[in-house]
Amino acid sequence: MPASDAALRPIIISIPHASSRIPEEIAHLVLLSPNQMKEYTDLYTDRIFTIDRVYTVKAAFSRVIVDVNRAPDDISKEYGEAAEGVTVHTTWDGKSVYSQEPTEKQIEDLIAKYHTPYHDQIDDFIASAQFLIDCHSFLPIGPRLKADSGVPRPDINLGNMNYSSCSRTHTMFFRDFFQNRGYSVSINFPYTGKYILGHHCHRRRIPTFLVPGIQIEINQGLYVKADSLEPIPARVDEFHELFERLVDEFIKSF
């Protein structure tokens, strides 16, 4: 990111799930292999959504260890229901994450070290921003335990917390941008957005506190090789350029 805020456009780009890294202090307890950790990332979203001259926040470690898109106190729910809280002990497809579950103190330390700074950075940017885009990818077919289990998914999913995180006008801009280029788009299904939108966004900007925002999910089947999870480089580059144009056109329009 450029050193001078004056050179930045008033957009916050949030990339919460691109990393498969495991923090060193917890690595000795993790059962999942590097390849397995990769299966739980939003593959290559750091390459697609990283663009010039905007405020960018990226999570440096895996969502399996600390998910910055969940509430920091969402621990008991996940442990009781395997429902993907801020920290995960069983993955959505039934794999055990740890050989020995972290202690409550270890979990608290992980949240303080990796979750809190992510949101502090967004808070720091909000006074200078006008909109937040939370950037994700999703599996081509709805996985087990999801509302669309076994169902092919659209190319793009837009989430706006049921129109509470941004206006209908904003949402239609994003929908039309993708549909006009031949992509299928769903709104608020299968995903409406989670903690990042809920905590930082409202359809009416409240300076220094909240900005309008939307979640964008790109179907991984459009740019990832299903057999190896390797990228299709030309497609990754194509989506990166598309997202550059999206931000340019959004700023011109709003």
Residue pairs with C-beta under 8 A, 6 or more apart in sequence:
1 8
1 55
1 56
2 8
2 52
2 53
5 128
7 53
8 53
8 54
8 55
8 128
9 53
9 54
9 247
9 251
10 128
10 129
10 130
10 131
10 251
11 54
11 55
11 129
11 130
11 131
11 132
11 133
11 247
11 250
11 251
12 54
12 55
12 56
12 57
12 122
12 125
12 126
12 129
12 131
12 132
12 133
12 211
12 213
13 49
13 50
13 51
13 54
13 55
13 56
13 57
13 132
13 133
13 135
14 57
14 122
14 132
14 133
14 134
14 135
14 196
15 42
15 45
15 46
15 49
15 50
15 56
15 57
15 58
15 59
15 135
16 42
16 58
16 59
16 63
16 67
16 68
16 69
16 118
16 134
16 135
16 136
16 196
17 41
17 42
17 45
17 59
17 63
17 67
17 69
17 136
18 41
18 42
18 43
18 44
18 45
18 46
18 58
18 59
19 41
19 46
19 58
19 59
19 60
19 61
19 62
20 34
20 37
20 38
20 40
20 41
20 62
21 60
21 61
21 62
22 30
22 37
22 61
22 62
22 65
23 61
23 65
23 66
23 110
23 113
23 114
25 106
25 109
25 110
26 65
26 102
26 106
26 110
29 98
29 99
29 100
29 101
29 102
30 65
30 97
30 98
30 99
31 95
31 96
31 97
31 98
31 99
32 64
32 91
32 95
32 97
35 229
36 95
37 62
37 64
38 229
39 229
40 62
40 63
40 64
40 91
40 92
41 62
41 63
42 135
42 136
42 137
42 138
43 137
43 220
43 224
43 229
43 231
44 137
44 223
44 224
44 231
44 236
45 135
45 136
45 137
45 218
46 58
47 231
47 236
47 240
48 135
48 137
48 218
48 223
48 236
48 239
48 240
48 243
49 133
49 135
49 240
49 243
50 56
50 58
50 240
51 240
51 243
51 244
51 247
52 244
54 247
55 125
55 128
55 129
57 118
57 121
57 122
57 125
59 66
59 68
59 114
59 118
60 114
61 114
63 69
63 88
64 88
64 91
64 97
65 87
65 88
65 110
65 114
66 86
66 87
66 110
66 111
66 114
66 115
67 84
67 85
67 86
67 87
67 88
67 115
68 114
68 115
68 118
68 119
68 195
68 196
69 134
69 194
69 195
69 196
70 78
70 84
70 85
70 86
70 194
70 195
71 85
71 86
71 195
71 199
72 86
72 111
72 115
72 116
73 86
74 85
74 86
74 195
75 85
75 86
75 87
75 107
76 85
77 83
77 85
78 84
78 85
78 86
78 87
78 88
78 89
79 85
79 89
82 89
82 90
82 92
84 92
86 111
86 115
87 102
87 107
87 110
87 111
88 97
89 96
89 97
89 98
89 101
90 96
90 97
91 97
92 143
92 144
92 145
92 146
93 143
93 144
102 110
119 196
119 199
119 200
122 132
122 196
122 200
123 200
126 132
126 200
126 207
126 208
126 209
126 210
126 211
127 207
127 208
129 211
130 205
130 211
130 212
130 254
131 166
131 170
131 211
131 212
131 213
131 214
131 250
131 254
132 196
132 197
132 200
132 201
132 211
132 212
132 213
132 214
133 213
133 214
133 215
133 216
133 247
134 159
134 193
134 196
134 197
134 213
134 214
134 215
134 216
135 215
135 216
136 191
136 215
136 216
136 217
136 218
137 217
137 218
137 219
137 220
138 153
138 157
138 190
138 191
138 217
138 218
138 219
138 220
139 153
139 220
140 152
140 153
140 219
140 220
140 221
140 226
141 150
141 151
141 152
141 153
142 148
142 149
142 150
142 151
142 153
142 190
143 149
146 190
147 189
147 190
148 189
148 190
153 186
153 190
153 219
154 183
154 184
154 185
154 186
154 219
155 178
155 183
155 184
155 185
155 218
155 219
155 222
156 178
156 183
156 184
156 185
156 186
156 216
156 217
156 218
156 219
157 185
157 186
157 187
157 189
157 190
157 191
157 215
157 216
157 217
157 219
158 171
158 174
158 175
158 185
158 186
158 187
158 188
158 214
158 215
158 216
158 217
159 165
159 187
159 188
159 191
159 192
159 193
159 197
159 214
159 215
159 216
159 217
160 166
160 170
160 171
160 187
160 188
160 192
160 193
160 197
160 203
160 213
160 214
160 215
161 188
161 192
161 193
161 197
161 198
161 201
162 188
162 192
163 171
163 203
164 202
164 203
165 193
165 197
165 198
165 201
165 202
165 203
165 212
165 213
165 214
165 215
166 201
166 203
166 212
166 213
166 214
167 203
167 212
170 203
170 212
170 214
170 254
171 187
171 214
173 250
173 253
173 254
174 214
174 216
174 246
174 250
175 185
175 187
177 246
177 249
177 250
178 185
179 185
181 242
191 215
191 217
192 215
193 214
193 215
194 215
196 213
196 215
197 213
197 214
197 215
200 210
200 211
200 213
201 210
201 211
201 212
201 213
202 210
202 211
202 212
203 212
204 212
205 211
205 212
218 239
222 235
222 239
223 231
223 232
223 235
223 236
223 238
223 239
224 230
224 231
224 232
225 231
225 232
